[in-house]
Amino acid sequence: MDGKEEGGNGFFYYSLAAFTAVLTGLIVTDKHAPWRKGEGSAEFRSFQLNYLVVFVLAFLGDWLQGPYVYALYEQYGFDDGQIGLLFIFGFASSMIFGTFFGSLADRYGRRKSCLIYCVTYALSCLTKHFSSFPLLLIGRVLGGIATSLLFSAFEAWMVHVHHHDKKFPSEWLSSTFGYAVFANGLCAIAAGVIGNAVKDAAHSYVAPFDAAIAMLVVCFGVIAMTWTENYGDSHTDLTSLFKRGLMAMVNDKNVMLLGLVQSLFEAAMYIFVFMWTPTLGGEVTSLPHGLVFSSFMVCVMVGGAIFNRMSSQASTKVLAGRVRVVFFVAAIALFFPVFGGGWRLNYLAFCVYEVCVGIFWPVIGTLRSDIVPETVRASVMNNFRIALNGVVVVVLMHIESIPPTVVFSLCFAFTLLAFFLLSLLTSRLPPSHTASGDEQRQGGAEKSAKA
């Protein structure tokens, strides 16, 4: 006997059904949902739909790969040390090259950067056809660069068009972020089904990566045909733009606080992604990974539905104040495995944590759109990820020698510190936000950077 408990699929099916029922109830009873209010003009809804189509295709290209990366490396005969090195290269490349590509997006265009994302990630997927370790390392570097662009250039393009090209009201922006989180949850679930189907049909772990390439090709085509170009600051060289991004963080305490909040929360989140499988799998025989993953994604969607209620007619300051409790709950949920309360309790705590993640994504996007200067938005967003990826790389390099209870204690500490910093940020925000206030912040950051 190995001490594991027979979990059975029944518990996970019932919990998935329960979470789905909660999600359905939230959607049906949400009187403030954008689709009920008919929020926005026809032009806005058309713009929003176009962005969400691209967003879904881009993230499908990412989600289709996730469940099969480790299994493919194992199939190629690599040991745990080599596989760990491959993952570290991905995070390290995002940390090292991400800032450069963020500045490139601001300087040479967000649309071009989104197109580069499609090409770069497709090339990364192509390397999976080969069992050459050096080639796979190159693929991980390309994947790290693509991930940096995915989490910066797309949002920067959308926010610029919303505020500056179309001049839509700021309060409509939160609905786009809410829809994006909801759509991302659907993407993850659909990617699991599609990936499993193509893997079984082709009898190969490479097939999901080919499906991802197909999504990225379609995404490239939609962007090329429907998006116009926009820039942060197109008249400044990359080095100066990078410095201005850093100075915006140094001289504006709100930008710095927001960056720390995001980096700490996401660092804990990415470490959690590596830890939930061994934590649950170490206590349950034949853990149904697909059911657990689907439950997590439904919980993320529950979080997105809760956000729609939290953000209704709320200023940035009010929204940040409301979401503080979410950070605190997320920290407590990550601390449950330290107590050793059993796999059922840990699983339910992880589901609560995923609900918090579902609230976090649109909240942090809304805060970034209000606080981060437009001219260096992509640069600053990738600067945020330097600390995030640095923390994750350090933890992963020592993951085999650190007890799981210590890893989860670190995740608890990161998230709790993010809670305190968010509380400080909330106290510094003005009661309401105006476009002129955003312009003043941008001007102040630019003057500081030039000084």
C-alpha positions in Angstrom: 0.0 0.0 0.0 1.3 3.5 -0.9 -1.0 5.3 1.5 -3.2 6.8 -1.2 -6.9 6.9 -0.9 -9.3 5.8 -3.7 -10.9 9.0 -4.8 -13.3 7.7 -7.5 -14.7 9.9 -10.2 -18.1 10.4 -8.4 -16.9 13.1 -6.0 -15.4 15.0 -8.8 -18.4 14.7 -11.1 -20.7 15.9 -8.3 -18.5 18.8 -7.5 -18.2 19.8 -11.1 -22.0 19.6 -11.4 -22.4 21.8 -8.3 -19.9 24.4 -9.6 -21.7 24.4 -13.0 -25.1 24.9 -11.2 -23.6 27.9 -9.2 -22.3 29.4 -12.5 -25.6 29.0 -14.2 -27.4 30.6 -11.3 -25.0 33.6 -11.3 -25.5 34.1 -15.0 -29.3 33.8 -15.0 -29.8 36.0 -12.0 -27.3 38.7 -12.8 -29.4 41.8 -13.3 -26.3 43.9 -14.0 -24.9 41.7 -16.7 -23.8 43.7 -19.8 -26.0 41.6 -22.1 -29.0 42.5 -19.9 -28.3 46.2 -19.8 -27.5 46.3 -23.6 -24.4 48.2 -22.5 -22.7 50.2 -25.1 -23.5 51.3 -28.6 -23.7 49.0 -31.6 -20.2 50.2 -32.6 -18.9 49.3 -29.1 -20.5 45.8 -29.2 -19.0 45.2 -32.7 -15.5 46.3 -31.5 -15.9 44.2 -28.3 -16.9 41.1 -30.3 -14.0 41.5 -32.7 -11.5 41.8 -29.8 -13.0 38.8 -28.0 -12.8 36.6 -31.1 -9.1 37.4 -31.4 -8.7 36.9 -27.7 -10.3 33.5 -27.8 -8.2 32.3 -30.8 -5.0 33.6 -29.1 -5.7 31.8 -25.9 -6.9 28.6 -27.5 -3.5 28.5 -29.1 -2.0 28.7 -25.6 -4.4 26.4 -23.8 -4.2 23.5 -26.3 -0.6 23.0 -25.4 -0.6 23.1 -21.6 -1.8 19.6 -20.7 0.6 17.8 -23.0 3.9 19.6 -22.6 5.2 17.5 -19.7 3.8 14.3 -21.2 5.5 14.9 -24.5 8.8 15.5 -22.9 8.4 12.3 -20.9 7.6 10.4 -24.1 10.8 11.7 -25.6 12.7 10.1 -22.7 13.8 13.2 -20.8 14.2 12.9 -17.0 12.7 15.2 -14.4 15.8 17.3 -14.3 15.8 17.9 -18.0 12.1 18.6 -18.1 12.5 21.1 -15.2 15.2 22.9 -17.1 13.0 23.2 -20.2 10.2 24.8 -18.1 12.8 27.1 -16.4 14.0 28.2 -19.8 10.4 29.2 -20.7 9.9 31.4 -17.6 13.5 32.8 -17.8 13.0 33.8 -21.5 9.8 35.6 -20.6 11.6 37.4 -17.8 14.7 38.4 -19.9 13.1 39.1 -23.3 9.7 40.1 -22.2 10.6 43.7 -21.3 12.3 44.2 -24.7 9.3 43.0 -26.6 7.0 45.1 -24.4 9.0 48.2 -25.4 9.0 47.0 -29.0 5.1 46.8 -28.9 4.9 50.4 -27.7 7.5 51.6 -30.2 6.6 49.7 -33.4 3.0 48.8 -32.8 0.7 46.6 -30.7 -0.9 45.1 -33.8 2.4 44.0 -35.2 3.3 42.5 -31.8 0.1 40.5 -31.8 1.0 39.1 -35.2 4.5 38.3 -34.0 2.9 36.4 -31.1 1.1 34.2 -33.5 4.2 33.5 -35.6 6.5 33.0 -32.5 4.1 30.6 -30.7 3.5 28.6 -33.9 7.3 28.2 -34.4 7.5 27.1 -30.7 4.8 24.4 -31.4 6.7 23.2 -34.5 9.7 22.4 -32.4 7.6 19.8 -30.5 7.9 17.6 -33.6 11.5 16.9 -32.7 13.1 15.1 -29.7 16.3 17.2 -29.9 16.9 18.8 -26.5 18.6 22.0 -27.9 15.7 22.5 -30.3 13.2 22.1 -27.6 15.0 24.6 -25.5 14.8 27.1 -28.4 11.1 26.3 -28.5 10.7 27.1 -24.8 12.5 30.4 -25.4 10.1 31.3 -28.3 7.2 30.2 -26.1 8.3 32.5 -23.3 8.6 35.5 -25.7 5.1 34.7 -27.0 3.6 34.5 -23.5 5.0 37.9 -22.7 3.3 39.3 -25.8 0.0 37.5 -25.1 -0.3 39.1 -21.7 0.6 42.6 -22.8 0.2 43.5 -26.4 -3.4 42.4 -26.9 -4.7 44.2 -23.9 -2.6 47.3 -24.7 -4.1 47.4 -28.2 -7.6 47.0 -27.0 -7.4 49.7 -24.2 -5.8 52.2 -26.7 -8.6 51.7 -29.2 -11.3 51.9 -26.5 -10.0 55.1 -25.0 -8.3 57.0 -27.8 -9.5 55.7 -31.2 -13.2 55.0 -30.4 -13.4 57.3 -27.3 -15.8 54.9 -25.6 -16.7 55.7 -21.9 -14.3 54.2 -19.4 -17.0 52.4 -17.5 -17.7 50.2 -20.5 -14.1 48.7 -20.3 -14.8 46.5 -17.3 -17.5 44.6 -19.3 -14.8 43.7 -21.9 -12.5 42.4 -19.2 -15.4 40.4 -17.6 -16.3 38.8 -20.9 -12.7 38.0 -21.6 -12.3 36.1 -18.3 -15.5 34.2 -19.0 -14.4 33.4 -22.6 -11.0 32.3 -21.3 -12.7 29.8 -19.0 -14.7 28.4 -22.0 -11.4 28.3 -24.0 -9.7 26.2 -21.4 -12.6 23.7 -21.2 -12.9 23.6 -25.0 -9.1 23.2 -25.4 -9.2 20.2 -23.1 -11.9 18.5 -25.2 -10.3 19.4 -28.5 -6.8 18.5 -27.4 -7.9 15.1 -26.0 -9.8 14.4 -29.2 -7.0 15.2 -31.6 -4.5 13.3 -29.4 -6.6 10.2 -29.5 -7.3 10.5 -33.2 -3.6 10.9 -34.1 -2.3 8.7 -31.3 0.3 11.4 -30.7 1.0 14.0 -28.0 2.2 16.3 -30.8 -1.3 16.6 -32.3 -2.6 19.2 -29.8 0.4 21.4 -30.7 -0.6 21.1 -34.4 -4.2 22.1 -33.4 -2.7 25.1 -31.6 -0.8 26.1 -34.8 -4.1 26.0 -36.7 -5.7 28.4 -34.1 -2.7 30.7 -34.3 -2.9 30.8 -38.1 -6.6 31.8 -37.9 -5.8 34.4 -35.2 -3.1 35.9 -37.4 -5.6 36.2 -40.3 -8.3 37.9 -38.2 -5.8 40.4 -36.8 -4.3 41.1 -40.2 -7.7 41.7 -41.8 -9.6 43.6 -39.0 -7.2 45.4 -36.7 -5.6 48.8 -37.2 -2.3 49.7 -35.8 -1.8 51.7 -32.6 1.3 52.7 -30.6 2.5 53.8 -27.2 5.3 56.2 -28.1 6.4 55.7 -31.7 9.0 58.5 -31.7 11.3 57.2 -29.0 14.0 54.6 -29.3 13.6 51.3 -27.5 16.2 52.0 -24.8 14.6 55.3 -23.9 11.1 53.7 -24.0 12.3 51.0 -21.7 13.8 53.6 -19.3 10.5 55.5 -19.4 8.6 52.4 -18.5 10.9 51.9 -15.5 10.7 55.5 -14.5 6.9 55.4 -14.7 7.1 52.6 -12.0 9.7 54.4 -9.9 8.1 57.8 -9.9 4.5 56.8 -9.7 3.9 54.9 -6.5 0.5 53.7 -7.7 2.1 52.1 -10.7 4.7 50.5 -8.5 2.2 49.2 -6.0 0.0 47.8 -8.8 3.0 46.0 -10.3 3.9 44.4 -7.0 0.3 43.3 -6.4 0.1 41.7 -9.8 3.6 40.1 -9.6 3.0 38.6 -6.1 -0.4 37.3 -6.9 0.6 35.8 -10.2 3.8 34.3 -8.8 1.7 32.3 -6.3 -0.7 31.4 -9.1 2.0 30.0 -11.4 3.6 28.0 -8.6 0.2 26.6 -7.7 -0.2 25.4 -11.3 2.9 23.2 -10.7 1.8 22.1 -7.3 -1.9 21.0 -7.5 -1.2 17.8 -9.5 1.4 16.3 -7.1 -0.6 17.6 -4.0 -3.9 15.9 -5.0 -2.2 13.0 -7.0 -0.1 12.2 -4.0 -3.2 11.4 -1.9 -5.6 9.9 -4.5 -5.1 6.9 -6.8 -6.1 7.5 -10.5 -6.7 11.2 -10.0 -9.1 12.3 -12.9 -6.9 15.2 -14.1 -9.4 16.2 -16.8 -12.3 16.5 -14.3 -10.2 18.4 -11.8 -9.0 20.8 -14.5 -12.6 21.3 -15.8 -13.8 22.1 -12.3 -11.0 24.7 -11.9 -12.0 26.3 -15.1 -15.7 26.5 -14.2 -14.6 28.1 -10.9 -12.6 30.7 -12.8 -15.8 31.4 -14.8 -17.7 31.7 -11.5 -15.2 34.3 -10.5 -15.8 36.2 -13.7 -19.5 36.2 -13.1 -19.0 37.5 -9.6 -16.8 40.2 -11.0 -19.6 41.4 -13.2 -21.7 42.0 -10.0 -18.8 43.6 -8.1 -17.9 46.0 -10.9 -21.4 47.3 -11.7 -21.3 51.1 -11.5 -18.2 51.0 -9.3 -15.3 53.5 -9.5 -11.7 52.1 -9.6 -11.3 52.9 -5.9 -14.5 51.2 -4.9 -13.7 48.1 -7.1 -10.2 47.8 -5.6 -11.7 48.1 -2.1 -14.3 45.4 -2.8 -11.7 43.0 -4.2 -9.4 43.1 -1.2 -11.4 40.4 0.6 -10.9 38.2 -2.5 -7.1 38.4 -2.1 -7.4 37.5 1.6 -9.6 34.5 0.8 -7.2 33.4 -1.9 -4.3 33.5 0.6 -6.3 31.4 3.1 -7.2 28.8 0.4 -3.5 28.4 -0.5 -2.7 27.7 3.1 -5.0 24.7 3.5 -2.5 22.1 2.2 -0.1 23.2 5.0 -2.6 21.8 7.6 -2.8 18.4 5.9 -6.6 18.2 6.0 -6.9 15.6 3.3 -7.4 15.7 -0.4 -11.1 16.6 -0.4 -10.5 19.7 1.7 -7.5 20.6 -0.4 -9.4 20.1 -3.6 -12.3 22.3 -2.4 -9.8 25.0 -1.2 -8.2 24.9 -4.6 -11.6 25.5 -6.3 -12.2 28.5 -4.0 -8.8 29.8 -5.0 -9.7 29.4 -8.7 -12.8 31.5 -8.1 -10.5 34.2 -6.7 -8.3 33.9 -9.8 -11.4 34.4 -12.0 -12.1 37.7 -10.1 -8.4 38.7 -10.1 -7.9 38.8 -13.9 -10.6 41.4 -14.9 -9.9 43.4 -11.7 -6.2 43.7 -12.4 -6.9 44.5 -16.1 -9.3 47.3 -15.0 -6.8 48.7 -12.6 -4.0 48.7 -15.2 -6.2 50.5 -17.7 -6.8 53.3 -15.1 -3.3 53.5 -13.5 -0.7 52.6 -16.1 0.3 55.4 -18.5 -0.9 54.7 -22.1 2.4 55.7 -23.8 4.4 52.9 -22.1 1.6 50.5 -21.2 3.1 47.3 -22.8 6.5 48.1 -21.5 5.3 48.6 -17.9 3.1 45.5 -18.1 6.1 43.4 -19.1 8.2 45.0 -16.4 5.6 43.7 -13.9 6.4 40.2 -15.2 10.1 40.4 -14.5 9.6 40.0 -10.8 6.9 37.4 -11.4 9.0 35.2 -13.6 12.1 35.7 -11.4 10.2 34.4 -8.4 8.8 31.4 -10.3 12.2 30.5 -11.7 13.9 30.5 -8.3 11.2 28.3 -6.8 11.2 25.9 -9.7 15.0 25.5 -9.6 14.7 24.3 -6.0 11.2 22.6 -6.2 12.5 19.1 -5.6 14.3 20.1 -2.4 11.6 22.2 -0.9 8.8 20.4 1.0 5.3 21.1 -0.4 4.1 22.6 2.8 6.9 25.2 2.5 6.0 25.9 -1.1 2.4 26.5 -0.2 3.4 28.7 2.7 5.4 30.8 0.3 2.3 31.1 -2.0 0.2 32.1 1.1 2.8 34.7 2.0 3.0 36.2 -1.5 -0.8 36.4 -1.8 -1.2 37.9 1.7 1.4 40.5 0.9 -0.4 41.3 -2.3 -3.5 41.8 -0.1 -1.8 44.4 2.1 -0.3 46.2 -0.9 -3.6 46.3 -2.6 -5.1 47.9 0.6 -2.4 50.5 0.5 -3.0 51.1 -3.2 -6.7 51.5 -2.6 -6.1 54.1 0.1 -4.1 56.2 -2.5 -6.6 56.1 -5.3 -8.8 59.1 -6.0 -12.6 58.7 -5.4 -13.2 58.6 -9.1 -11.2 58.5 -12.3 -11.3 60.9 -15.3 -9.6 60.9 -18.6 -7.9 64.1 -17.7 -6.5 62.4 -14.6 -5.0 59.7 -16.8 -3.5 62.3 -19.1 -2.0 64.1 -16.1 -0.4 60.8 -14.8 1.0 60.1 -18.3 2.4 63.6 -18.5 4.0 63.4 -15.0 5.5 60.1 -15.8 6.9 61.4 -19.1 8.4 64.5 -17.4 10.0 62.3 -14.7 11.4 60.0 -17.3 13.0 62.9 -19.2 14.4 64.5 -16.1 
